[in-house]
Amino acid sequence: MIRFLWNSTRGYRLSPWRSPYLRWRIETYCGRKADQIGFLEFWGFCWQYRRNLWRFLHWTGQIERTSRYRSPAAAEQQVLETPTQTPSS
């Protein structure tokens, strides 16, 4: 969860409303134009959609934990299930 926030605000950690990535995400989520998003619009969006944002951050944490802590047996099983290409003659 924290990792996503840290990575998504790279270069704009003290002013996340200036982040082109976050502005683009807001634009695609609710339709507000990215160039019209400032301090008040950014924090208003965060407050208005705080439950959805919290669920999204929780989901990213789950995905990260799942991908990080996969058992070696599960990884080996996936490799065995991956079809290999055989050269055609």
Secondary structure by P-SEA (a helix, b strand, c coil): caaaaaaaaccccccccccaaaaaaaaaacccccccccaaaaaaaaaaaaaaaaaaaaaaaaaaaaaacccaaaaaaaaaabbbbcccc
